[in-house]
Amino acid sequence: MPSETPLSDRDLRLIDAGMVLASEHSLEAVLQRIVELAVELTGAQYGALGVLTPDGGAIEEFVTVGITPEERAAIGDPPVGHGLLGELIRDPRPMRIPDIGADPRSVGFPEHHPPMTSLLGAPVRGRGTVFGNIYLTEKHGSEPFDEEDERVLEVLATQAAVAVENARLAEEAERRGREVQRLQVLSERERIGKELHDGVIQSLFAVGMNLQALAAASEDADVARRLEAAVDDVDQAIRDLRNYIFGLRPGILADRQLDQAIKELAGDFEARSGVVTIVDVDPEAASLLASRGSDVVQLVRESLSNVERHAEATTCRVTLARSDVGFALEIDDDGRGFEVGQETAGMGLRNLDERVASLGGSLEVRSEAGDGTTVVAVLPA
């Protein structure tokens, strides 16, 4: 039998990239991960994913790697799809250009834009529709992108299209699940309220009426006074029940949803990665963070993804608690760690830092080679 040709290192990395994308269920996280993986696999300095409008005629969102938030702010509005970017929109085929400035289709760059020479692009196409385009520039080492880089990006773009579709389906299923759960909660609240109102409250009301009648008929002033006091107690109990029926404390419900979401996320992570994961959520912190629950869940998801991809850990802990300035979300692992300040673009810490900053908080990363990693997101009250 002929011997099988062993897979190249880049092919193995492509397989790993496909598994990483398949593990993400948030569309926002998938988009960011696509760009990060494209940069890693091709050695590009800058990467971007231009998400197209529903009609496919322009860019409506630009997800980037390699450009700081300050640089993006200095550049101004994201591109809508002119020049070479527009060419890839109009003709969605892989594009490899060694010198952007020499191409007649180029319209140049806006003021304060980092200098870029080479370009490699590919469409993210699924079910006959182009979702967006991946753009890579400036390969490290001043070398132009080659045919192998183009092949790798095409394969990654195919994997990306599947991941985008899965994330969309997952978010739609989650949205429908939330709606079903909300309807179930409302139905159950209505049922409980009806039973309390038609049963318990009516019974208490009858008891109060009888006590009031006895008080009015009593010739003993002390007995009448005690009966009137009992009537007041019954009235207070009725008011408390009515407040319970119409209030039902929605904060408690949201609190349980956040706690459950974190536990389910950790459980899925443990089953997938084999990393023993412990969750410790302070009920008071979860209750107060209920309105920002989706952001907290996304921070946990991205942090656990980093642990799975980089840490080589055996145990991990997720903690949510009150802190002196608000709330602290902590994810620590016993993995191989790294030297803080020397992490690669693929570590995903920049994305975490930006997300925490958008919530008005701060991110602290503590790690040393061989001694695990602790990521602490401090969120304001």
Secondary structure, DSSP 4 states (H G I P E B T S, - for coil): -PPPPPPPHHHHHHHHHHHHHHH---HHHHHHHHHHHHHHHHTEEEEEEEEEPTTSSSEEEEEEESS-HHHHHHH-SPP-S-HHHHHHHHS-S-EEES-GGGSTT-----TTPPP---EEEEEEEETTEEEEEEEEEEETTSPPP-HHHHHHHHHHHHHHHHHHHHHHHHHHHHHHHHHHHHHHHHHHHHHHHHHIIIIIIHHHHHHHHHHHHHHHH-S-HHHHHHHHHHHHHHHHHHHHHHHHHHH--HHHHHHHHHHHHHHHHHHHHHHHH--EEEEEE-HHHHHHTGGGHHHHHHHHHHHHHHIIIII--SEEEEEEEE-SSEEEEEEEE-S----TT---GGG-HHHHHHHHHHTT-EEEEEE-TTS-EEEEEEEE-
